[in-house]
């Protein structure tokens, strides 16, 4: 469970994040703004398919930056909602899931305070995605932000179900910190986690190579699985590191359409920390 605090502005719970969280949020904010024109094509009066925003690991909607120096900041749900409002092209639907009930209570309070309605779920992500995909208009343009704490929380079945929608863009946080810290355990005694996250990896990766090479091979295999769904990761996987240089996560943008990948390429790598593949 994530560390928690209470935001004195509204008395609701928050999680505690590192200062690098603002980088994820800046990328998210810019993408929501940049694809406002594409989103408008699916909203009245120009279209009727709708444009939904989805999070399966939403958190409480506000965060305290670790150490207190950064104060309280909006979490990704509020970042995305406010960016869409400022762009003049709001999302037609909002879907938020979190396994922790207090997160959903806090997020619901914060979204209601903005005068908005949303769909809230308190389930395992793999169960919530079934309900969300069922609720979406298959002719719409939808966007999912997937930000789990570890690899175990993101079975590949989730990506497969989201990709079953004709127009589903995804921004996916892949914890390289988790993979780095637990690599050898995942390769040997606890293989089920990788089996779920990237099925078939053991036939594609030589575990006798050095750790960095194995991690790169695993990423290549995972990206290949995504391409096999008929959707495409954007070129240049973002690598985000902590202030001290510790590698934290890959940020992967996925879209079935060249326009989405172009928009992402134009606004990604906000701090030029590094790109992979």
Number of C-alpha atoms within 10 A of each C-alpha: 6 11 10 14 16 16 17 9 7 11 10 19 23 27 22 21 22 15 16 14 17 17 15 19 18 18 18 22 20 20 22 27 21 19 17 17 12 14 25 20 17 19 19 11 8 9 14 15 19 21 28 21 24 25 25 29 25 26 28 28 24 27 25 25 20 15 11 12 9 14 11 21 19 17 23 26 26 21 19 24 19 17 20 23 13 11 14 12 19 23 22 18 16 19 23 23 26 22 17 18 15 16 23 22 15 20 28 19 15 19 16 12 11 11 7 11 13 15 12 20 22 19 16 15 21 17 14 21 23 13 12 22 16 9 11 18 15 16 15 22 24 26 22 20 21 22 21 19 16 16 20 16 18 24 18 20 15 19 21 16 15 21 21 14 18 17 20 23 25 24 21 20 23 22 20 23 18 16 20 16 10 12 20 15 12 17 18 10 8 13 15 14 18 22 17 17 19 23 18 14 21 15 8 12 18 13 17 8 11 9 14 11 14 18 18 14 18 21 20 16 20 19 17 14 20 20 15 11 14 13 22 21 20 20 16 16 18 22 19 26 17 14 10 6 9 11 15 19 21 21 23 20 23 25 25 21 14 12 12 22 18 13 16 25 15 12 15 22 21 14 8 10 12 14 15 11 9
